[in-house]
């Protein structure tokens, strides 16, 4: 098996890992009540278990990304898949809060490998102009993972949380760990030619330095991606507007589905168009403006409910353009820093998403039904911030220029 073909198969396998981590993180909300009742946990304990995945996932992603840049990505992928599968099996058999927390934390730390590993493998086996599309596809997998989280409990039953987690662990071992092990073994076979890795040797990466322009570009991309995930976690996925506007359940679910579809479409389309670096700034600016206009339409009091479907979809499309932050930041990074750069940008979005989730909860607590003044104030300011950041990137002297000196 040729080295390039092996790398492509590894990349596809890493995408399955990304789908799995989204499925695992999202599915908890569907069985948290059953888990709390089964183990007699207080609501605070259940909330602690729920949050114990994302925190370690975000904290260790940057150092893990640097290690992936300096080592064999396939080995890290194999170890992470085995560790996540093992932690899931432990979680399924846990009988105490401590065991739940430790296994959930371990799963989050292991899953931190998936996204940067997928980025490195995409950079290794695809042409440079396809990297933006690859990141759009990778980030767009959130729709598949969320769909699995919603559908599988209907088949197993919401109370059968142990069976669900056990199934998740076994599937990860079968569809990720085992294929990676086979691919690694085939690469080491005597008749296999030397793999075309496309990675920069460790000695070379040690002498590469970030330029001031490259660091500034990375900061811009972190802020822009934080803008995108701030909207996704704070409003698009958690029904903030639905609760304040008093929308019925079917309307809320329909609009949320349209937002999610629009998000995936925005990520994939902007990734495809963003293969040409000169287009990226314009796409970002258009996306942030679309997001701002869609937000204003969504909170407009006189807009008919049937018409809300249009801004709900365009809202997701506009937010989806934020995925271009990965391609812009990676283009500005020194060679051999792909995983760390992607990890930094992704972590900024994860932190902002968690923060805006808390903010949305406070808005709900402080606002009466029909009062959207705080939504307009806070999320309107966030939308304007996105337009400002996209304009800064768009009109920078040389956005995304390689940051090597």
Number of C-alpha atoms within 10 A of each C-alpha: 13 14 18 17 14 19 23 16 17 25 25 17 19 30 24 19 26 26 22 27 25 20 23 25 20 18 23 17 13 18 18 19 16 15 18 17 13 12 13 14 15 11 13 10 16 22 14 14 20 18 16 20 23 21 16 19 21 21 18 18 27 23 15 21 28 18 17 24 25 20 14 13 21 20 14 18 27 20 16 23 28 20 21 28 28 20 25 27 20 19 23 21 15 17 13 12 16 12 16 24 21 18 24 26 22 23 28 26 23 26 31 27 30 25 24 30 31 27 28 25 25 27 24 20 22 16 10 16 17 20 26 33 24 26 26 28 20 24 22 23 22 21 18 15 21 19 15 18 23 15 11 15 18 10 10 12 13 16 17 14 22 18 16 22 22 19 15 20 25 16 14 21 19 13 16 24 24 15 16 25 16 10 18 17 10 16 19 12 10 7 10 12 12 11 15 14 15 14 19 14 13 12 9 10 16 11 10 16 14 17 16 12 20 25 15 16 28 26 16 21 30 25 21 29 28 25 26 28 25 27 23 24 21 23 21 24 16 17 18 19 21 20 16 18 17 12 15 10 10 9 16 19 15 13 23 22 19 22 26 25 19 23 28 26 22 26 29 27 17 26 31 20 17 27 20 13 18 13 13 26 23 16 21 29 23 16 25 30 21 21 29 23 16 22 20 16 18 20 18 12 11 8 11 9 11 8 11 17 19 16 22 26 22 24 31 30 29 29 32 33 31 31 31 31 31 26 30 25 28 31 24 25 28 20 20 23 24 28 29 26 27 28 28 24 25 26 24 21 25 22 18 24 23 17 14 23 21 14 17 22 13 12 19 19 9 10 14 12 12 14 15 19 13 15 21 15 10 14 21 18 13 17 25 16 17 27 23 16 19 28 17 16 24 19 11 13 10 13 23 25 17 20 23 16 11
